[in-house]
């Protein structure tokens, strides 16, 4: 797609949170939205499952958890910064949200955080898949 609606990486990086959501799930972007949900959503789900069900028996899996947290934290930070417009607030959001999913013992709390992470990472991945250049 050419013209003002063409999404470049630079333009995608400057999109606000609501604009990303609209773009990710617009009628002409269904395939990238679907792939974004699969690719972006898998990472926080995998981290949650590894932390809450696997690492106690296999501590070496923490390496995979750290990789997943790094992947997710970058997307969540960029999203939070575009949503809240304050770097420190975005950093606090990332630490609290990723930490809640990873370390909270209250199942409802970690699952609520997981739902938010899946949503943000899915949208972020969908928009990234749409960007050209």
Residue pairs with C-beta under 8 A, 6 or more apart in sequence:
1 7
6 132
7 23
7 127
7 130
7 131
7 132
8 131
8 132
8 133
9 128
9 131
9 132
9 133
10 133
11 131
12 20
12 127
12 128
12 130
12 131
13 78
14 82
15 23
15 82
15 127
16 82
16 83
17 79
17 82
17 83
20 79
20 82
20 123
20 124
20 127
21 123
23 29
23 126
23 127
23 130
24 32
24 33
24 36
24 122
24 123
24 126
24 127
24 130
25 33
25 123
25 126
29 126
29 130
32 126
32 129
32 130
33 122
33 126
35 125
35 126
35 129
36 122
36 123
36 124
36 125
36 126
36 127
36 128
36 129
37 118
37 122
37 125
37 126
39 125
39 129
40 75
40 118
40 121
40 122
40 123
40 124
40 125
40 126
41 118
41 121
41 122
41 125
43 68
43 71
43 72
43 121
44 68
44 72
44 101
44 114
44 117
44 118
44 121
45 114
45 118
46 64
46 68
47 65
47 68
47 69
47 72
47 101
47 102
48 101
48 102
48 110
48 114
50 61
50 64
50 65
50 68
51 65
51 101
51 102
51 103
52 110
54 61
55 61
55 62
55 65
65 102
69 98
69 102
72 98
72 117
72 121
73 94
73 98
75 120
75 121
75 124
75 125
76 93
76 94
76 97
76 98
76 117
76 120
76 121
76 124
77 90
77 91
77 93
77 94
78 124
79 120
79 123
79 124
80 89
80 90
80 93
80 94
81 87
81 90
83 90
84 90
84 93
97 113
97 116
97 117
98 117
100 109
100 110
100 112
100 113
101 110
101 113
101 114
101 117
102 110
104 110
104 113
